[in-house]
Amino acid sequence: MEEKNIATFPRPIIGRIPNFVGADKAAQNLSNLPEYKSAQTVFCNPDSPQRPVRETVLRDGKTLVMATPRLRQGLLLIESGSLSPSQISEASTIHGAFKIGRSIEANAVKINLFVAGSVAVSLDGARLGKGTGYSDQEYALLKNAGALSSKTLVVTTVHDAQVVEDIISSEWDVPVDVIVTPTKIIRTKK
């Protein structure tokens, strides 16, 4: 991604969910999903490439639940209702989410859509993260608390170059139902 100049700040991308050119377009494409449109509460990871997703969620008047980095401080809830446009932009950042959001327990919400970040994802829904298992932990935390069900749609936003032929996954890896890129929406064959 760096060689093709499709990775954006922060760089280098090694050891992180890579931010990519077109992340804002992928977020816009995500907002066209019927499941997104009907969702009232969206969970989204705190990584840089999903910041446009978090901002879109808040601009669309939805409630955002965000994991804190490495789950060190649990989950944050941000309700868009009383936020100004500049507060929405700020709240979509990690620093702003801590300032504007409030800490919640996992059982305090019902998640309608779960957005995960990915290093790579395959057409069968297998996803590769940065290797620390936080997305799987976030999903398990919310599922065990009753905040989401096994029917809750799991989505990832990635660059087209991050969609690969095959990924070996383990039984505890949470697969994705939908891959959203800057150019397409792919419903997986999991």
C-alpha positions in Angstrom: 0.0 0.0 0.0 2.9 2.4 0.8 4.7 1.5 -2.5 1.5 2.1 -4.5 1.0 5.4 -2.5 -2.5 4.4 -1.4 -1.7 4.4 2.3 -2.2 7.7 4.1 -1.2 9.1 7.5 -0.3 7.6 9.9 2.7 5.9 8.3 4.4 3.5 8.3 1.4 1.2 8.2 3.2 -1.8 9.7 1.6 -2.9 13.0 -1.7 -1.0 12.4 -4.9 -1.0 10.5 -3.7 1.0 7.5 -5.4 4.2 6.6 -6.0 4.5 2.9 -6.8 6.8 0.1 -10.6 6.7 -0.4 -11.6 5.9 3.2 -14.1 8.7 3.0 -15.6 7.2 -0.2 -15.8 3.8 1.5 -17.7 5.4 4.4 -20.1 7.0 1.9 -20.6 3.7 0.2 -21.3 2.0 3.6 -24.0 4.6 4.3 -25.8 3.3 1.2 -26.3 -0.1 2.7 -30.0 -0.8 3.7 -28.7 -2.3 7.0 -26.8 0.9 7.7 -29.8 3.1 6.9 -32.0 1.2 9.3 -29.4 1.0 12.1 -29.9 3.3 15.0 -26.7 2.4 16.9 -23.4 1.6 15.1 -20.3 0.2 16.7 -17.0 1.2 15.1 -13.4 0.5 15.9 -11.1 3.5 16.8 -8.6 3.1 13.9 -7.8 5.9 11.5 -9.3 4.5 8.3 -12.7 4.2 10.1 -12.8 7.8 11.2 -14.9 8.8 8.2 -17.3 6.0 9.1 -17.6 7.4 12.7 -18.2 10.9 11.3 -20.8 9.7 8.8 -22.6 7.8 11.6 -22.8 11.0 13.7 -23.7 13.2 10.7 -26.5 10.8 9.9 -28.0 11.3 13.4 -27.2 7.8 14.7 -25.6 6.8 18.0 -22.0 5.8 17.8 -20.3 3.2 20.1 -16.6 3.2 19.9 -14.0 1.0 21.6 -11.2 2.9 23.2 -7.7 2.0 21.9 -6.7 -1.5 23.1 -10.0 -1.5 25.1 -8.0 0.1 27.9 -10.9 2.3 28.9 -13.8 0.2 27.6 -16.4 1.6 25.4 -17.5 5.2 24.6 -21.0 6.3 23.6 -21.5 9.4 21.5 -25.1 10.6 20.8 -25.3 12.8 17.8 -28.5 14.7 18.7 -27.0 17.7 20.4 -23.7 18.0 18.5 -22.8 20.9 16.2 -21.1 20.1 12.9 -17.7 20.9 14.3 -18.4 18.8 17.4 -19.3 15.9 15.1 -16.0 16.1 13.3 -14.2 16.3 16.6 -16.2 13.5 18.2 -15.2 11.2 15.3 -11.5 11.4 16.4 -10.1 9.4 19.3 -9.3 12.5 21.3 -12.7 14.0 20.6 -14.6 10.9 21.5 -13.0 10.9 24.9 -13.9 14.6 25.3 -17.5 14.4 24.0 -18.5 10.8 24.5 -19.2 9.0 27.8 -18.1 5.7 29.1 -20.6 2.9 29.0 -20.9 -0.8 29.9 -21.3 -3.2 27.0 -24.8 -4.2 28.2 -26.1 -0.6 28.1 -26.7 -0.6 24.3 -28.1 -2.6 21.4 -25.7 -2.6 18.4 -27.4 -2.7 15.0 -24.2 -2.7 12.9 -20.7 -3.7 13.8 -17.8 -2.0 11.8 -14.3 -3.6 12.1 -11.0 -2.4 10.7 -9.0 -4.8 8.6 -5.5 -5.2 7.2 -6.9 -7.6 4.6 -10.1 -9.4 3.9 -11.1 -12.2 1.6 -14.3 -12.8 -0.4 -15.4 -15.5 2.0 -15.4 -13.0 4.8 -12.2 -14.0 6.5 -10.4 -10.9 7.9 -6.9 -10.2 9.0 -6.4 -7.5 11.6 -3.1 -6.2 13.0 -2.6 -9.4 15.0 -3.7 -8.3 18.5 -7.3 -9.7 18.4 -9.0 -6.5 19.5 -11.8 -6.6 17.0 -12.6 -10.2 18.0 -12.5 -9.1 21.7 -14.7 -6.2 21.0 -17.2 -8.4 19.2 -17.1 -11.0 22.0 -17.5 -8.4 24.7 -20.6 -6.9 23.0 -22.1 -10.3 22.2 -21.6 -11.8 25.7 -23.2 -8.6 27.1 -26.2 -9.0 24.9 -25.5 -5.8 23.0 -25.5 -7.6 19.6 -26.7 -10.9 18.3 -25.2 -13.4 15.8 -27.5 -11.7 13.2 -25.8 -8.3 13.6 -24.2 -7.4 10.3 -20.4 -7.2 10.5 -18.9 -4.8 8.0 -15.3 -3.6 7.2 -14.2 -0.7 5.1 -10.9 -1.2 3.2 -9.1 -0.1 0.0 -9.7 -2.4 -3.0 -6.1 -3.5 -2.8 -6.8 -5.0 0.7 -9.3 -7.5 -0.7 -7.3 -10.7 -1.2 -7.9 -14.2 -2.6 -7.5 -16.2 0.6 -6.9 -15.7 4.4 -6.5 -18.6 6.8 -8.7 -17.9 9.8 -9.2 -19.5 13.2 -12.5 -20.6 14.8 -12.4 -17.5 17.1 -11.9 -15.0 14.2 -15.1 -13.0 13.5 -15.8 -13.0 9.8 -17.3 -10.1 8.0 -20.6 -10.1 6.1 -19.9 -7.1 3.9 -16.7 -5.6 2.5 -17.0 -1.9 1.5 -14.3 -0.3 -0.6 -14.1 3.1 -2.3 -15.5 1.4 -5.5 -17.7 -1.4 -4.5 -19.8 -3.2 -1.9 -19.1 -7.0 -1.6 -21.5 -9.3 0.3 -19.2 -12.2 1.3 -19.8 -15.9 0.7 -19.2 -17.0 4.2 
